[in-house]
Amino acid sequence: MPTPDGDELLKRWVATWRRAGVELEELRRREIESVDTQQAIRQIFSGPWPDLPPAPATSGLIEQQAWFRRLQSKRDG
């Protein structure tokens, strides 16, 4: 059974984290608003992978559907 001192400590701990949560959310919002999106995109895409082959022309969804059709026809067949 929690003690009165323990209850008070728990209440203070919860109150502290509630205040911290509000402050952290405000900090997060300010940081998101201050980001230079174009610069961030340049940094992301100028990473250490300049020699990677180009991305495929399709997402692979058409090929996936073809595989599903083949599997379905084998199952039905």
PDB file of N, H, CA, C and O in Angstrom:
ATOM      1  N   MET A   1       0.848  -1.185   0.000  1.00  0.00           N
ATOM      2  CA  MET A   1       0.000   0.000   0.000  1.00  0.00           C
ATOM      3  C   MET A   1       0.886   1.238   0.000  1.00  0.00           C
ATOM      4  O   MET A   1       1.785   1.350   0.833  1.00  0.00           O
ATOM      5  N   PRO A   2       0.648   2.165  -0.918  1.00  0.00           N
ATOM      6  CA  PRO A   2       1.471   3.377  -0.969  1.00  0.00           C
ATOM      7  C   PRO A   2       1.337   4.201   0.305  1.00  0.00           C
ATOM      8  O   PRO A   2       0.275   4.260   0.924  1.00  0.00           O
ATOM      9  N   THR A   3       2.414   4.816   0.666  1.00  0.00           N
ATOM     10  H   THR A   3       3.277   4.768   0.163  1.00  0.00           H
ATOM     11  CA  THR A   3       2.433   5.673   1.853  1.00  0.00           C
ATOM     12  C   THR A   3       2.016   7.088   1.458  1.00  0.00           C
ATOM     13  O   THR A   3       2.084   7.443   0.281  1.00  0.00           O
ATOM     14  N   PRO A   4       1.588   7.897   2.420  1.00  0.00           N
ATOM     15  CA  PRO A   4       1.247   9.285   2.093  1.00  0.00           C
ATOM     16  C   PRO A   4       2.415  10.027   1.440  1.00  0.00           C
ATOM     17  O   PRO A   4       2.219  10.806   0.508  1.00  0.00           O
ATOM     18  N   ASP A   5       3.628   9.778   1.935  1.00  0.00           N
ATOM     19  H   ASP A   5       3.787   9.145   2.692  1.00  0.00           H
ATOM     20  CA  ASP A   5       4.800  10.415   1.315  1.00  0.00           C
ATOM     21  C   ASP A   5       4.993   9.908  -0.108  1.00  0.00           C
ATOM     22  O   ASP A   5       5.335  10.675  -1.009  1.00  0.00           O
ATOM     23  N   GLY A   6       4.772   8.606  -0.305  1.00  0.00           N
ATOM     24  H   GLY A   6       4.495   7.983   0.426  1.00  0.00           H
ATOM     25  CA  GLY A   6       4.907   8.022  -1.631  1.00  0.00           C
ATOM     26  C   GLY A   6       3.857   8.564  -2.581  1.00  0.00           C
ATOM     27  O   GLY A   6       4.145   8.810  -3.752  1.00  0.00           O
ATOM     28  N   ASP A   7       2.626   8.753  -2.081  1.00  0.00           N
ATOM     29  H   ASP A   7       2.393   8.553  -1.129  1.00  0.00           H
ATOM     30  CA  ASP A   7       1.560   9.329  -2.906  1.00  0.00           C
ATOM     31  C   ASP A   7       1.928  10.739  -3.345  1.00  0.00           C
ATOM     32  O   ASP A   7       1.747  11.104  -4.506  1.00  0.00           O
ATOM     33  N   GLU A   8       2.438  11.517  -2.422  1.00  0.00           N
ATOM     34  H   GLU A   8       2.585  11.220  -1.478  1.00  0.00           H
ATOM     35  CA  GLU A   8       2.805  12.895  -2.743  1.00  0.00           C
ATOM     36  C   GLU A   8       3.949  12.927  -3.759  1.00  0.00           C
ATOM     37  O   GLU A   8       3.938  13.738  -4.685  1.00  0.00           O
ATOM     38  N   LEU A   9       4.922  12.054  -3.584  1.00  0.00           N
ATOM     39  H   LEU A   9       4.931  11.396  -2.831  1.00  0.00           H
ATOM     40  CA  LEU A   9       6.031  11.970  -4.523  1.00  0.00           C
ATOM     41  C   LEU A   9       5.534  11.579  -5.911  1.00  0.00           C
ATOM     42  O   LEU A   9       5.971  12.143  -6.914  1.00  0.00           O
ATOM     43  N   LEU A  10       4.628  10.621  -5.963  1.00  0.00           N
ATOM     44  H   LEU A  10       4.273  10.164  -5.148  1.00  0.00           H
ATOM     45  CA  LEU A  10       4.066  10.181  -7.237  1.00  0.00           C
ATOM     46  C   LEU A  10       3.298  11.322  -7.908  1.00  0.00           C
ATOM     47  O   LEU A  10       3.423  11.525  -9.116  1.00  0.00           O
ATOM     48  N   LYS A  11       2.504  12.067  -7.132  1.00  0.00           N
ATOM     49  H   LYS A  11       2.402  11.902  -6.151  1.00  0.00           H
ATOM     50  CA  LYS A  11       1.757  13.202  -7.684  1.00  0.00           C
ATOM     51  C   LYS A  11       2.702  14.257  -8.238  1.00  0.00           C
ATOM     52  O   LYS A  11       2.454  14.814  -9.307  1.00  0.00           O
ATOM     53  N   ARG A  12       3.786  14.537  -7.516  1.00  0.00           N
ATOM     54  H   ARG A  12       3.988  14.085  -6.647  1.00  0.00           H
ATOM     55  CA  ARG A  12       4.764  15.526  -8.005  1.00  0.00           C
ATOM     56  C   ARG A  12       5.435  15.029  -9.276  1.00  0.00           C
ATOM     57  O   ARG A  12       5.662  15.800 -10.209  1.00  0.00           O
ATOM     58  N   TRP A  13       5.750  13.740  -9.311  1.00  0.00           N
ATOM     59  H   TRP A  13       5.566  13.113  -8.554  1.00  0.00           H
ATOM     60  CA  TRP A  13       6.399  13.155 -10.489  1.00  0.00           C
ATOM     61  C   TRP A  13       5.479  13.287 -11.703  1.00  0.00           C
ATOM     62  O   TRP A  13       5.926  13.682 -12.780  1.00  0.00           O
ATOM     63  N   VAL A  14       4.194  12.957 -11.532  1.00  0.00           N
ATOM     64  H   VAL A  14       3.832  12.636 -10.657  1.00  0.00           H
ATOM     65  CA  VAL A  14       3.230  13.067 -12.626  1.00  0.00           C
ATOM     66  C   VAL A  14       3.098  14.521 -13.068  1.00  0.00           C
ATOM     67  O   VAL A  14       3.099  14.803 -14.266  1.00  0.00           O
ATOM     68  N   ALA A  15       2.983  15.443 -12.119  1.00  0.00           N
ATOM     69  H   ALA A  15       2.982  15.214 -11.146  1.00  0.00           H
ATOM     70  CA  ALA A  15       2.855  16.867 -12.454  1.00  0.00           C
ATOM     71  C   ALA A  15       4.088  17.367 -13.202  1.00  0.00           C
ATOM     72  O   ALA A  15       3.975  18.151 -14.144  1.00  0.00           O
ATOM     73  N   THR A  16       5.248  16.916 -12.783  1.00  0.00           N
ATOM     74  H   THR A  16       5.340  16.279 -12.017  1.00  0.00           H
ATOM     75  CA  THR A  16       6.489  17.329 -13.448  1.00  0.00           C
ATOM     76  C   THR A  16       6.494  16.874 -14.890  1.00  0.00           C
ATOM     77  O   THR A  16       6.844  17.648 -15.781  1.00  0.00           O
ATOM     78  N   TRP A  17       6.105  15.611 -15.143  1.00  0.00           N
ATOM     79  H   TRP A  17       5.821  14.982 -14.420  1.00  0.00           H
ATOM     80  CA  TRP A  17       6.104  15.101 -16.509  1.00  0.00           C
ATOM     81  C   TRP A  17       5.011  15.720 -17.354  1.00  0.00           C
ATOM     82  O   TRP A  17       5.166  15.854 -18.568  1.00  0.00           O
ATOM     83  N   ARG A  18       3.901  16.099 -16.725  1.00  0.00           N
ATOM     84  H   ARG A  18       3.775  15.990 -15.739  1.00  0.00           H
ATOM     85  CA  ARG A  18       2.865  16.819 -17.485  1.00  0.00           C
ATOM     86  C   ARG A  18       3.408  18.156 -17.975  1.00  0.00           C
ATOM     87  O   ARG A  18       3.239  18.517 -19.140  1.00  0.00           O
ATOM     88  N   ARG A  19       4.064  18.887 -17.073  1.00  0.00           N
ATOM     89  H   ARG A  19       4.201  18.594 -16.127  1.00  0.00           H
ATOM     90  CA  ARG A  19       4.667  20.173 -17.477  1.00  0.00           C
ATOM     91  C   ARG A  19       5.745  19.952 -18.536  1.00  0.00           C
ATOM     92  O   ARG A  19       5.825  20.688 -19.519  1.00  0.00           O
ATOM     93  N   ALA A  20       6.559  18.944 -18.324  1.00  0.00           N
ATOM     94  H   ALA A  20       6.494  18.346 -17.525  1.00  0.00           H
ATOM     95  CA  ALA A  20       7.624  18.659 -19.290  1.00  0.00           C
ATOM     96  C   ALA A  20       7.020  18.295 -20.643  1.00  0.00           C
ATOM     97  O   ALA A  20       7.542  18.698 -21.683  1.00  0.00           O
ATOM     98  N   GLY A  21       5.928  17.537 -20.637  1.00  0.00           N
ATOM     99  H   GLY A  21       5.504  17.210 -19.792  1.00  0.00           H
ATOM    100  CA  GLY A  21       5.283  17.158 -21.888  1.00  0.00           C
ATOM    101  C   GLY A  21       4.807  18.374 -22.666  1.00  0.00           C
ATOM    102  O   GLY A  21       4.971  18.445 -23.884  1.00  0.00           O
ATOM    103  N   VAL A  22       4.220  19.328 -21.961  1.00  0.00           N
ATOM    104  H   VAL A  22       4.088  19.271 -20.971  1.00  0.00           H
ATOM    105  CA  VAL A  22       3.761  20.556 -22.612  1.00  0.00           C
ATOM    106  C   VAL A  22       4.953  21.315 -23.196  1.00  0.00           C
ATOM    107  O   VAL A  22       4.907  21.772 -24.338  1.00  0.00           O
ATOM    108  N   GLU A  23       6.004  21.442 -22.414  1.00  0.00           N
ATOM    109  H   GLU A  23       6.042  21.071 -21.487  1.00  0.00           H
ATOM    110  CA  GLU A  23       7.189  22.165 -22.883  1.00  0.00           C
ATOM    111  C   GLU A  23       7.879  21.441 -24.040  1.00  0.00           C
ATOM    112  O   GLU A  23       8.330  22.079 -24.992  1.00  0.00           O
ATOM    113  N   LEU A  24       7.960  20.113 -23.960  1.00  0.00           N
ATOM    114  H   LEU A  24       7.593  19.595 -23.187  1.00  0.00           H
ATOM    115  CA  LEU A  24       8.592  19.351 -25.032  1.00  0.00           C
ATOM    116  C   LEU A  24       7.786  19.445 -26.325  1.00  0.00           C
ATOM    117  O   LEU A  24       8.358  19.525 -27.412  1.00  0.00           O
ATOM    118  N   GLU A  25       6.466  19.434 -26.207  1.00  0.00           N
ATOM    119  H   GLU A  25       6.001  19.369 -25.324  1.00  0.00           H
ATOM    120  CA  GLU A  25       5.626  19.559 -27.394  1.00  0.00           C
ATOM    121  C   GLU A  25       5.804  20.937 -28.028  1.00  0.00           C
ATOM    122  O   GLU A  25       5.839  21.056 -29.253  1.00  0.00           O
ATOM    123  N   GLU A  26       5.915  21.973 -27.206  1.00  0.00           N
ATOM    124  H   GLU A  26       5.886  21.877 -26.211  1.00  0.00           H
ATOM    125  CA  GLU A  26       6.151  23.325 -27.722  1.00  0.00           C
ATOM    126  C   GLU A  26       7.512  23.401 -28.415  1.00  0.00           C
ATOM    127  O   GLU A  26       7.633  24.006 -29.480  1.00  0.00           O
ATOM    128  N   LEU A  27       8.519  22.798 -27.824  1.00  0.00           N
ATOM    129  H   LEU A  27       8.420  22.306 -26.958  1.00  0.00           H
ATOM    130  CA  LEU A  27       9.855  22.768 -28.430  1.00  0.00           C
ATOM    131  C   LEU A  27       9.807  22.022 -29.767  1.00  0.00           C
ATOM    132  O   LEU A  27      10.383  22.478 -30.755  1.00  0.00           O
ATOM    133  N   ARG A  28       9.124  20.883 -29.797  1.00  0.00           N
ATOM    134  H   ARG A  28       8.656  20.512 -28.995  1.00  0.00           H
ATOM    135  CA  ARG A  28       8.983  20.102 -31.033  1.00  0.00           C
ATOM    136  C   ARG A  28       8.307  20.942 -32.120  1.00  0.00           C
ATOM    137  O   ARG A  28       8.760  20.959 -33.265  1.00  0.00           O
ATOM    138  N   ARG A  29       7.230  21.633 -31.763  1.00  0.00           N
ATOM    139  H   ARG A  29       6.863  21.620 -30.833  1.00  0.00           H
ATOM    140  CA  ARG A  29       6.502  22.455 -32.721  1.00  0.00           C
ATOM    141  C   ARG A  29       7.394  23.566 -33.277  1.00  0.00           C
ATOM    142  O   ARG A  29       7.406  23.810 -34.484  1.00  0.00           O
ATOM    143  N   ARG A  30       8.140  24.236 -32.397  1.00  0.00           N
ATOM    144  H   ARG A  30       8.130  24.037 -31.417  1.00  0.00           H
ATOM    145  CA  ARG A  30       9.038  25.312 -32.855  1.00  0.00           C
ATOM    146  C   ARG A  30      10.119  24.767 -33.778  1.00  0.00           C
ATOM    147  O   ARG A  30      10.447  25.393 -34.786  1.00  0.00           O
ATOM    148  N   GLU A  31      10.676  23.604 -33.441  1.00  0.00           N
ATOM    149  H   GLU A  31      10.410  23.096 -32.622  1.00  0.00           H
ATOM    150  CA  GLU A  31      11.721  23.020 -34.282  1.00  0.00           C
ATOM    151  C   GLU A  31      11.170  22.636 -35.653  1.00  0.00           C
ATOM    152  O   GLU A  31      11.826  22.860 -36.671  1.00  0.00           O
ATOM    153  N   ILE A  32       9.982  22.065 -35.683  1.00  0.00           N
ATOM    154  H   ILE A  32       9.450  21.883 -34.856  1.00  0.00           H
ATOM    155  CA  ILE A  32       9.381  21.689 -36.962  1.00  0.00           C
ATOM    156  C   ILE A  32       9.121  22.930 -37.803  1.00  0.00           C
ATOM    157  O   ILE A  32       9.380  22.931 -39.006  1.00  0.00           O
ATOM    158  N   GLU A  33       8.610  23.983 -37.179  1.00  0.00           N
ATOM    159  H   GLU A  33       8.399  23.981 -36.201  1.00  0.00           H
ATOM    160  CA  GLU A  33       8.309  25.215 -37.913  1.00  0.00           C
ATOM    161  C   GLU A  33       9.568  25.906 -38.433  1.00  0.00           C
ATOM    162  O   GLU A  33       9.516  26.614 -39.439  1.00  0.00           O
ATOM    163  N   SER A  34      10.681  25.707 -37.763  1.00  0.00           N
ATOM    164  H   SER A  34      10.723  25.131 -36.946  1.00  0.00           H
ATOM    165  CA  SER A  34      11.895  26.427 -38.152  1.00  0.00           C
ATOM    166  C   SER A  34      12.767  25.667 -39.155  1.00  0.00           C
ATOM    167  O   SER A  34      13.783  26.193 -39.609  1.00  0.00           O
ATOM    168  N   VAL A  35      12.387  24.455 -39.500  1.00  0.00           N
ATOM    169  H   VAL A  35      11.562  24.027 -39.131  1.00  0.00           H
ATOM    170  CA  VAL A  35      13.193  23.656 -40.419  1.00  0.00           C
ATOM    171  C   VAL A  35      13.141  24.254 -41.824  1.00  0.00           C
ATOM    172  O   VAL A  35      12.078  24.631 -42.317  1.00  0.00           O
ATOM    173  N   ASP A  36      14.288  24.331 -42.441  1.00  0.00           N
ATOM    174  H   ASP A  36      15.152  24.025 -42.040  1.00  0.00           H
ATOM    175  CA  ASP A  36      14.371  24.721 -43.847  1.00  0.00           C
ATOM    176  C   ASP A  36      14.167  23.440 -44.654  1.00  0.00           C
ATOM    177  O   ASP A  36      15.098  22.654 -44.826  1.00  0.00           O
ATOM    178  N   THR A  37      12.951  23.237 -45.145  1.00  0.00           N
ATOM    179  H   THR A  37      12.195  23.876 -45.006  1.00  0.00           H
ATOM    180  CA  THR A  37      12.589  21.985 -45.795  1.00  0.00           C
ATOM    181  C   THR A  37      13.468  21.699 -47.010  1.00  0.00           C
ATOM    182  O   THR A  37      13.924  20.570 -47.193  1.00  0.00           O
ATOM    183  N   GLN A  38      13.707  22.706 -47.833  1.00  0.00           N
ATOM    184  H   GLN A  38      13.337  23.623 -47.684  1.00  0.00           H
ATOM    185  CA  GLN A  38      14.535  22.479 -49.023  1.00  0.00           C
ATOM    186  C   GLN A  38      15.950  22.063 -48.647  1.00  0.00           C
ATOM    187  O   GLN A  38      16.529  21.181 -49.282  1.00  0.00           O
ATOM    188  N   GLN A  39      16.503  22.686 -47.628  1.00  0.00           N
ATOM    189  H   GLN A  39      16.032  23.402 -47.113  1.00  0.00           H
ATOM    190  CA  GLN A  39      17.846  22.306 -47.192  1.00  0.00           C
ATOM    191  C   GLN A  39      17.837  20.873 -46.636  1.00  0.00           C
ATOM    192  O   GLN A  39      18.759  20.102 -46.900  1.00  0.00           O
ATOM    193  N   ALA A  40      16.804  20.519 -45.874  1.00  0.00           N
ATOM    194  H   ALA A  40      16.055  21.146 -45.659  1.00  0.00           H
ATOM    195  CA  ALA A  40      16.716  19.167 -45.320  1.00  0.00           C
ATOM    196  C   ALA A  40      16.642  18.134 -46.434  1.00  0.00           C
ATOM    197  O   ALA A  40      17.284  17.087 -46.351  1.00  0.00           O
ATOM    198  N   ILE A  41      15.871  18.416 -47.469  1.00  0.00           N
ATOM    199  H   ILE A  41      15.350  19.267 -47.536  1.00  0.00           H
ATOM    200  CA  ILE A  41      15.759  17.490 -48.605  1.00  0.00           C
ATOM    201  C   ILE A  41      17.105  17.351 -49.300  1.00  0.00           C
ATOM    202  O   ILE A  41      17.507  16.244 -49.659  1.00  0.00           O
ATOM    203  N   ARG A  42      17.805  18.467 -49.492  1.00  0.00           N
ATOM    204  H   ARG A  42      17.479  19.366 -49.200  1.00  0.00           H
ATOM    205  CA  ARG A  42      19.144  18.383 -50.119  1.00  0.00           C
ATOM    206  C   ARG A  42      20.073  17.526 -49.268  1.00  0.00           C
ATOM    207  O   ARG A  42      20.836  16.723 -49.805  1.00  0.00           O
ATOM    208  N   GLN A  43      20.019  17.686 -47.959  1.00  0.00           N
ATOM    209  H   GLN A  43      19.399  18.339 -47.523  1.00  0.00           H
ATOM    210  CA  GLN A  43      20.883  16.891 -47.081  1.00  0.00           C
ATOM    211  C   GLN A  43      20.529  15.413 -47.155  1.00  0.00           C
ATOM    212  O   GLN A  43      21.415  14.558 -47.184  1.00  0.00           O
ATOM    213  N   ILE A  44      19.265  15.118 -47.186  1.00  0.00           N
ATOM    214  H   ILE A  44      18.546  15.812 -47.163  1.00  0.00           H
ATOM    215  CA  ILE A  44      18.840  13.712 -47.244  1.00  0.00           C
ATOM    216  C   ILE A  44      19.317  13.056 -48.531  1.00  0.00           C
ATOM    217  O   ILE A  44      19.861  11.952 -48.511  1.00  0.00           O
ATOM    218  N   PHE A  45      19.109  13.748 -49.654  1.00  0.00           N
ATOM    219  H   PHE A  45      18.667  14.645 -49.670  1.00  0.00           H
ATOM    220  CA  PHE A  45      19.416  13.136 -50.941  1.00  0.00           C
ATOM    221  C   PHE A  45      20.859  13.322 -51.387  1.00  0.00           C
ATOM    222  O   PHE A  45      21.242  12.831 -52.449  1.00  0.00           O
ATOM    223  N   SER A  46      21.656  14.012 -50.604  1.00  0.00           N
ATOM    224  H   SER A  46      21.345  14.411 -49.741  1.00  0.00           H
ATOM    225  CA  SER A  46      23.074  14.113 -50.950  1.00  0.00           C
ATOM    226  C   SER A  46      23.896  13.262 -49.982  1.00  0.00           C
ATOM    227  O   SER A  46      25.061  13.553 -49.710  1.00  0.00           O
ATOM    228  N   GLY A  47      23.270  12.216 -49.475  1.00  0.00           N
ATOM    229  H   GLY A  47      22.324  11.980 -49.696  1.00  0.00           H
ATOM    230  CA  GLY A  47      23.921  11.329 -48.520  1.00  0.00           C
ATOM    231  C   GLY A  47      25.079  10.562 -49.128  1.00  0.00           C
ATOM    232  O   GLY A  47      25.513  10.874 -50.237  1.00  0.00           O
ATOM    233  N   PRO A  48      25.579   9.577 -48.429  1.00  0.00           N
ATOM    234  CA  PRO A  48      26.769   8.841 -48.861  1.00  0.00           C
ATOM    235  C   PRO A  48      26.481   7.770 -49.910  1.00  0.00           C
ATOM    236  O   PRO A  48      27.197   6.770 -49.955  1.00  0.00           O
ATOM    237  N   TRP A  49      25.484   7.933 -50.738  1.00  0.00           N
ATOM    238  H   TRP A  49      24.902   8.745 -50.701  1.00  0.00           H
ATOM    239  CA  TRP A  49      25.134   6.917 -51.713  1.00  0.00           C
ATOM    240  C   TRP A  49      25.066   7.457 -53.140  1.00  0.00           C
ATOM    241  O   TRP A  49      24.126   7.117 -53.858  1.00  0.00           O
ATOM    242  N   PRO A  50      26.012   8.276 -53.584  1.00  0.00           N
ATOM    243  CA  PRO A  50      25.921   8.837 -54.934  1.00  0.00           C
ATOM    244  C   PRO A  50      26.089   7.796 -56.039  1.00  0.00           C
ATOM    245  O   PRO A  50      25.688   8.053 -57.174  1.00  0.00           O
ATOM    246  N   ASP A  51      26.669   6.629 -55.745  1.00  0.00           N
ATOM    247  H   ASP A  51      26.994   6.420 -54.823  1.00  0.00           H
ATOM    248  CA  ASP A  51      26.923   5.638 -56.784  1.00  0.00           C
ATOM    249  C   ASP A  51      25.824   4.578 -56.883  1.00  0.00           C
ATOM    250  O   ASP A  51      25.998   3.584 -57.589  1.00  0.00           O
ATOM    251  N   LEU A  52      24.716   4.766 -56.202  1.00  0.00           N
ATOM    252  H   LEU A  52      24.575   5.573 -55.629  1.00  0.00           H
ATOM    253  CA  LEU A  52      23.638   3.787 -56.289  1.00  0.00           C
ATOM    254  C   LEU A  52      23.002   3.827 -57.671  1.00  0.00           C
ATOM    255  O   LEU A  52      22.940   4.885 -58.296  1.00  0.00           O
ATOM    256  N   PRO A  53      22.533   2.686 -58.150  1.00  0.00           N
ATOM    257  CA  PRO A  53      21.850   2.690 -59.452  1.00  0.00           C
ATOM    258  C   PRO A  53      20.534   3.458 -59.332  1.00  0.00           C
ATOM    259  O   PRO A  53      20.000   3.611 -58.233  1.00  0.00           O
ATOM    260  N   PRO A  54      20.025   3.930 -60.436  1.00  0.00           N
ATOM    261  CA  PRO A  54      18.757   4.673 -60.370  1.00  0.00           C
ATOM    262  C   PRO A  54      17.622   3.773 -59.905  1.00  0.00           C
ATOM    263  O   PRO A  54      17.671   2.553 -60.060  1.00  0.00           O
ATOM    264  N   ALA A  55      16.619   4.385 -59.343  1.00  0.00           N
ATOM    265  H   ALA A  55      16.578   5.376 -59.217  1.00  0.00           H
ATOM    266  CA  ALA A  55      15.455   3.632 -58.871  1.00  0.00           C
ATOM    267  C   ALA A  55      14.731   3.015 -60.049  1.00  0.00           C
ATOM    268  O   ALA A  55      14.754   3.570 -61.147  1.00  0.00           O
ATOM    269  N   PRO A  56      14.086   1.875 -59.839  1.00  0.00           N
ATOM    270  CA  PRO A  56      13.343   1.256 -60.938  1.00  0.00           C
ATOM    271  C   PRO A  56      12.212   2.177 -61.415  1.00  0.00           C
ATOM    272  O   PRO A  56      11.723   3.027 -60.672  1.00  0.00           O
ATOM    273  N   ALA A  57      11.817   1.983 -62.666  1.00  0.00           N
ATOM    274  H   ALA A  57      12.214   1.292 -63.271  1.00  0.00           H
ATOM    275  CA  ALA A  57      10.784   2.824 -63.256  1.00  0.00           C
ATOM    276  C   ALA A  57       9.411   2.535 -62.667  1.00  0.00           C
ATOM    277  O   ALA A  57       8.525   3.387 -62.727  1.00  0.00           O
ATOM    278  N   THR A  58       9.219   1.347 -62.097  1.00  0.00           N
ATOM    279  H   THR A  58       9.939   0.654 -62.048  1.00  0.00           H
ATOM    280  CA  THR A  58       7.924   1.007 -61.500  1.00  0.00           C
ATOM    281  C   THR A  58       8.115   0.710 -60.028  1.00  0.00           C
ATOM    282  O   THR A  58       9.235   0.536 -59.547  1.00  0.00           O
ATOM    283  N   SER A  59       7.012   0.657 -59.332  1.00  0.00           N
ATOM    284  H   SER A  59       6.102   0.799 -59.722  1.00  0.00           H
ATOM    285  CA  SER A  59       7.060   0.368 -57.903  1.00  0.00           C
ATOM    286  C   SER A  59       7.160  -1.127 -57.632  1.00  0.00           C
ATOM    287  O   SER A  59       7.436  -1.540 -56.506  1.00  0.00           O
ATOM    288  N   GLY A  60       6.937  -1.934 -58.660  1.00  0.00           N
ATOM    289  H   GLY A  60       6.713  -1.598 -59.575  1.00  0.00           H
ATOM    290  CA  GLY A  60       6.932  -3.380 -58.479  1.00  0.00           C
ATOM    291  C   GLY A  60       5.536  -3.930 -58.266  1.00  0.00           C
ATOM    292  O   GLY A  60       5.350  -5.143 -58.171  1.00  0.00           O
ATOM    293  N   LEU A  61       4.547  -3.040 -58.189  1.00  0.00           N
ATOM    294  H   LEU A  61       4.698  -2.054 -58.266  1.00  0.00           H
ATOM    295  CA  LEU A  61       3.189  -3.491 -57.945  1.00  0.00           C
ATOM    296  C   LEU A  61       2.656  -4.344 -59.097  1.00  0.00           C
ATOM    297  O   LEU A  61       1.956  -5.330 -58.866  1.00  0.00           O
ATOM    298  N   ILE A  62       2.979  -3.973 -60.317  1.00  0.00           N
ATOM    299  H   ILE A  62       3.548  -3.172 -60.504  1.00  0.00           H
ATOM    300  CA  ILE A  62       2.512  -4.749 -61.474  1.00  0.00           C
ATOM    301  C   ILE A  62       3.110  -6.152 -61.434  1.00  0.00           C
ATOM    302  O   ILE A  62       2.409  -7.136 -61.673  1.00  0.00           O
ATOM    303  N   GLU A  63       4.404  -6.242 -61.133  1.00  0.00           N
ATOM    304  H   GLU A  63       4.973  -5.443 -60.939  1.00  0.00           H
ATOM    305  CA  GLU A  63       5.054  -7.546 -61.040  1.00  0.00           C
ATOM    306  C   GLU A  63       4.459  -8.371 -59.901  1.00  0.00           C
ATOM    307  O   GLU A  63       4.268  -9.579 -60.036  1.00  0.00           O
ATOM    308  N   GLN A  64       4.165  -7.709 -58.774  1.00  0.00           N
ATOM    309  H   GLN A  64       4.320  -6.727 -58.664  1.00  0.00           H
ATOM    310  CA  GLN A  64       3.573  -8.410 -57.644  1.00  0.00           C
ATOM    311  C   GLN A  64       2.209  -8.979 -58.033  1.00  0.00           C
ATOM    312  O   GLN A  64       1.901 -10.125 -57.707  1.00  0.00           O
ATOM    313  N   GLN A  65       1.401  -8.194 -58.718  1.00  0.00           N
ATOM    314  H   GLN A  65       1.652  -7.262 -58.982  1.00  0.00           H
ATOM    315  CA  GLN A  65       0.085  -8.669 -59.134  1.00  0.00           C
ATOM    316  C   GLN A  65       0.213  -9.854 -60.097  1.00  0.00           C
ATOM    317  O   GLN A  65      -0.589 -10.787 -60.040  1.00  0.00           O
ATOM    318  N   ALA A  66       1.212  -9.822 -60.976  1.00  0.00           N
ATOM    319  H   ALA A  66       1.863  -9.065 -61.022  1.00  0.00           H
ATOM    320  CA  ALA A  66       1.435 -10.950 -61.890  1.00  0.00           C
ATOM    321  C   ALA A  66       1.759 -12.218 -61.097  1.00  0.00           C
ATOM    322  O   ALA A  66       1.265 -13.297 -61.423  1.00  0.00           O
ATOM    323  N   TRP A  67       2.581 -12.091 -60.065  1.00  0.00           N
ATOM    324  H   TRP A  67       2.983 -11.215 -59.800  1.00  0.00           H
ATOM    325  CA  TRP A  67       2.892 -13.246 -59.215  1.00  0.00           C
ATOM    326  C   TRP A  67       1.626 -13.766 -58.531  1.00  0.00           C
ATOM    327  O   TRP A  67       1.402 -14.975 -58.462  1.00  0.00           O
ATOM    328  N   PHE A  68       0.813 -12.859 -58.034  1.00  0.00           N
ATOM    329  H   PHE A  68       0.995 -11.877 -58.090  1.00  0.00           H
ATOM    330  CA  PHE A  68      -0.429 -13.279 -57.380  1.00  0.00           C
ATOM    331  C   PHE A  68      -1.333 -14.028 -58.356  1.00  0.00           C
ATOM    332  O   PHE A  68      -1.944 -15.032 -57.990  1.00  0.00           O
ATOM    333  N   ARG A  69      -1.421 -13.539 -59.613  1.00  0.00           N
ATOM    334  H   ARG A  69      -0.925 -12.723 -59.911  1.00  0.00           H
ATOM    335  CA  ARG A  69      -2.244 -14.221 -60.625  1.00  0.00           C
ATOM    336  C   ARG A  69      -1.717 -15.635 -60.872  1.00  0.00           C
ATOM    337  O   ARG A  69      -2.492 -16.588 -60.953  1.00  0.00           O
ATOM    338  N   ARG A  70      -0.384 -15.764 -60.992  1.00  0.00           N
ATOM    339  H   ARG A  70       0.246 -14.990 -60.926  1.00  0.00           H
ATOM    340  CA  ARG A  70       0.202 -17.086 -61.219  1.00  0.00           C
ATOM    341  C   ARG A  70      -0.098 -18.027 -60.054  1.00  0.00           C
ATOM    342  O   ARG A  70      -0.477 -19.181 -60.251  1.00  0.00           O
ATOM    343  N   LEU A  71       0.078 -17.513 -58.842  1.00  0.00           N
ATOM    344  H   LEU A  71       0.386 -16.576 -58.681  1.00  0.00           H
ATOM    345  CA  LEU A  71      -0.197 -18.345 -57.661  1.00  0.00           C
ATOM    346  C   LEU A  71      -1.664 -18.741 -57.598  1.00  0.00           C
ATOM    347  O   LEU A  71      -1.989 -19.881 -57.267  1.00  0.00           O
ATOM    348  N   GLN A  72      -2.539 -17.816 -57.911  1.00  0.00           N
ATOM    349  H   GLN A  72      -2.275 -16.889 -58.180  1.00  0.00           H
ATOM    350  CA  GLN A  72      -3.980 -18.095 -57.889  1.00  0.00           C
ATOM    351  C   GLN A  72      -4.338 -19.145 -58.938  1.00  0.00           C
ATOM    352  O   GLN A  72      -5.125 -20.052 -58.667  1.00  0.00           O
ATOM    353  N   SER A  73      -3.767 -19.025 -60.125  1.00  0.00           N
ATOM    354  H   SER A  73      -3.128 -18.288 -60.345  1.00  0.00           H
ATOM    355  CA  SER A  73      -4.101 -19.984 -61.188  1.00  0.00           C
ATOM    356  C   SER A  73      -3.579 -21.380 -60.818  1.00  0.00           C
ATOM    357  O   SER A  73      -4.232 -22.373 -61.136  1.00  0.00           O
ATOM    358  N   LYS A  74      -2.426 -21.479 -60.160  1.00  0.00           N
ATOM    359  H   LYS A  74      -1.895 -20.672 -59.902  1.00  0.00           H
ATOM    360  CA  LYS A  74      -1.919 -22.786 -59.708  1.00  0.00           C
ATOM    361  C   LYS A  74      -2.841 -23.361 -58.648  1.00  0.00           C
ATOM    362  O   LYS A  74      -3.106 -24.563 -58.644  1.00  0.00           O
ATOM    363  N   ARG A  75      -3.328 -22.523 -57.756  1.00  0.00           N
ATOM    364  H   ARG A  75      -3.113 -21.546 -57.760  1.00  0.00           H
ATOM    365  CA  ARG A  75      -4.198 -22.986 -56.692  1.00  0.00           C
ATOM    366  C   ARG A  75      -5.556 -23.439 -57.231  1.00  0.00           C
ATOM    367  O   ARG A  75      -6.125 -24.428 -56.768  1.00  0.00           O
ATOM    368  N   ASP A  76      -6.059 -22.703 -58.211  1.00  0.00           N
ATOM    369  H   ASP A  76      -5.597 -21.900 -58.588  1.00  0.00           H
ATOM    370  CA  ASP A  76      -7.360 -23.051 -58.792  1.00  0.00           C
ATOM    371  C   ASP A  76      -7.266 -24.199 -59.790  1.00  0.00           C
ATOM    372  O   ASP A  76      -8.255 -24.874 -60.074  1.00  0.00           O
ATOM    373  N   GLY A  77      -6.084 -24.404 -60.306  1.00  0.00           N
ATOM    374  H   GLY A  77      -5.281 -23.855 -60.074  1.00  0.00           H
ATOM    375  CA  GLY A  77      -5.898 -25.223 -61.429  1.00  0.00           C
ATOM    376  C   GLY A  77      -5.791 -26.625 -61.434  1.00  0.00           C
ATOM    377  O   GLY A  77      -5.628 -27.228 -62.496  1.00  0.00           O
TER     378      GLY A  77
END
